[in-house]
Amino acid sequence: MSQNVMLIIFIALVSFVYGMLLGKHKLMTVLINIYVAFAVVSVIPKGFITDYNQKILIFLGILVVMTILDKRFFDISFSGAGSGFLFRVFSMSFLEIVLVLSIIFSFTPAKIALGYISSDAYTYLVTGWAPLIWMAAPLAYMFFIYKKINH
């Protein structure tokens, strides 16, 4: 139980810092970059990647390069102000951090991943429908934000 609470606190703190550093202008762009990096890594032939560490490094490398060059690819942001806006920034950054953790732990063998997180957290991040849910949640939230702002 304490391991799960610490994971949630860690994700919340990283999400807050991540959201404040990137701000409203880059959150949506980084979300798209996460999907693209995951798609590219997923189609790399198995013989090219020898272990999960390389897969994680390639995923993070593509994500960082695309984020640095993002002005040339995508420029999507959401607007607003006030406490509701800060909540939207934090929520979107939280979903992005959990998505990245889900992807990284899905690349990592279960035995090694369970050395970092509890079996409950592993189940919520990687097992069964969890990866699909974490892939869809930021998109669903993004559509909810735009619908709420535009109406």
C-alpha positions as CSV (number, residue, x, y, z in Angstrom):
1,M,0.0,0.0,0.0
2,S,2.7,2.5,0.9
3,Q,4.5,1.7,-2.4
4,N,1.3,2.6,-4.3
5,V,0.8,5.8,-2.3
6,M,4.4,6.8,-3.0
7,L,4.0,6.2,-6.7
8,I,0.9,8.4,-6.8
9,I,2.7,11.1,-4.9
10,F,5.7,10.8,-7.2
11,I,3.4,11.0,-10.3
12,A,1.6,14.0,-8.9
13,L,4.8,15.9,-8.1
14,V,6.3,15.1,-11.5
15,S,3.1,16.0,-13.2
16,F,3.0,19.4,-11.5
17,V,6.6,20.2,-12.4
18,Y,6.1,18.9,-15.9
19,G,2.9,20.9,-16.4
20,M,4.5,24.1,-15.1
21,L,7.6,23.7,-17.2
22,L,5.9,22.9,-20.4
23,G,2.8,25.1,-19.9
24,K,-0.3,25.2,-22.0
25,H,1.5,25.7,-25.3
26,K,3.4,22.4,-25.3
27,L,1.2,19.9,-23.4
28,M,-0.9,19.0,-26.4
29,T,2.2,18.9,-28.7
30,V,4.0,16.5,-26.3
31,L,1.0,14.3,-26.2
32,I,1.0,13.9,-29.9
33,N,4.8,13.3,-29.8
34,I,4.3,10.5,-27.2
35,Y,1.9,8.7,-29.6
36,V,4.2,9.1,-32.5
37,A,7.3,7.9,-30.6
38,F,5.3,4.9,-29.3
39,A,4.1,4.1,-32.8
40,V,7.6,4.3,-34.3
41,V,9.1,2.1,-31.5
42,S,6.3,-0.4,-31.9
43,V,7.1,-1.0,-35.6
44,I,10.9,-1.3,-35.3
45,P,11.9,-4.9,-36.3
46,K,12.7,-7.1,-33.3
47,G,16.2,-7.9,-34.6
48,F,17.2,-4.2,-34.4
49,I,16.5,-3.9,-30.7
50,T,18.3,-6.3,-28.5
51,D,16.8,-5.5,-25.1
52,Y,14.1,-3.4,-23.4
53,N,16.6,-0.7,-22.3
54,Q,17.3,0.1,-26.0
55,K,13.5,0.2,-26.7
56,I,13.0,2.7,-23.8
57,L,15.9,4.8,-24.8
58,I,14.8,5.0,-28.4
59,F,11.2,5.9,-27.3
60,L,12.5,8.7,-25.0
61,G,15.0,9.8,-27.6
62,I,12.3,10.2,-30.3
63,L,10.1,11.9,-27.8
64,V,12.8,14.4,-26.8
65,V,13.9,15.1,-30.4
66,M,10.3,15.7,-31.5
67,T,9.6,17.9,-28.6
68,I,12.6,20.0,-29.3
69,L,11.7,20.3,-33.0
70,D,7.9,20.6,-32.3
71,K,7.5,24.0,-34.0
72,R,8.2,22.3,-37.2
73,F,5.7,19.4,-36.6
74,F,2.6,20.4,-34.6
75,D,1.5,23.5,-32.8
76,I,-1.5,22.8,-30.7
77,S,-2.4,24.4,-27.4
78,F,-5.3,25.1,-25.2
79,S,-6.1,28.4,-23.7
80,G,-7.6,29.8,-20.5
81,A,-6.8,31.4,-17.2
82,G,-7.5,31.1,-13.5
83,S,-7.7,28.1,-11.2
84,G,-9.7,26.0,-13.7
85,F,-7.0,26.5,-16.2
86,L,-4.3,25.3,-13.8
87,F,-6.3,22.2,-13.0
88,R,-6.6,21.5,-16.7
89,V,-2.8,21.8,-17.1
90,F,-2.1,19.6,-14.1
91,S,-4.7,17.0,-15.3
92,M,-3.3,16.8,-18.8
93,S,0.3,16.6,-17.5
94,F,-0.8,13.9,-15.0
95,L,-2.4,11.8,-17.8
96,E,0.7,12.3,-20.0
97,I,3.1,11.2,-17.2
98,V,1.0,8.1,-16.5
99,L,0.9,7.3,-20.2
100,V,4.7,7.5,-20.5
101,L,5.1,5.3,-17.4
102,S,2.6,2.8,-18.8
103,I,4.6,2.7,-22.1
104,I,7.9,2.4,-20.4
105,F,6.7,-0.4,-18.0
106,S,5.1,-2.2,-21.0
107,F,8.5,-2.3,-22.6
108,T,10.1,-3.5,-19.4
109,P,9.9,-7.2,-18.5
110,A,7.4,-7.8,-15.6
111,K,10.1,-9.2,-13.2
112,I,12.2,-6.1,-13.6
113,A,9.3,-3.7,-13.5
114,L,8.0,-5.2,-10.3
115,G,11.3,-4.2,-8.7
116,Y,10.3,-0.6,-9.2
117,I,6.5,-0.6,-8.7
118,S,4.0,-2.8,-6.8
119,S,2.1,-5.5,-8.5
120,D,-1.1,-3.5,-8.1
121,A,0.5,-0.5,-9.8
122,Y,1.8,-2.8,-12.5
123,T,-1.7,-4.2,-13.1
124,Y,-3.1,-0.6,-13.3
125,L,-0.5,0.5,-15.8
126,V,0.4,-2.5,-17.9
127,T,-2.0,-5.5,-17.6
128,G,-5.0,-6.2,-19.7
129,W,-6.9,-3.1,-20.9
130,A,-4.8,-0.7,-18.9
131,P,-2.5,0.3,-21.8
132,L,-5.5,1.0,-24.0
133,I,-7.2,3.0,-21.3
134,W,-4.0,5.1,-20.6
135,M,-3.6,5.7,-24.4
136,A,-7.2,6.8,-24.8
137,A,-7.6,8.8,-21.5
138,P,-5.5,11.9,-22.6
139,L,-7.4,12.1,-25.9
140,A,-10.8,11.8,-24.2
141,Y,-9.7,14.5,-21.7
142,M,-8.4,16.7,-24.5
143,F,-11.8,16.5,-26.3
144,F,-13.6,17.2,-23.0
145,I,-11.5,20.3,-22.4
146,Y,-12.1,21.7,-25.9
147,K,-15.8,20.9,-25.7
148,K,-16.1,22.6,-22.3
149,I,-14.1,25.7,-23.4
150,N,-15.9,26.2,-26.7
151,H,-19.4,26.0,-25.1
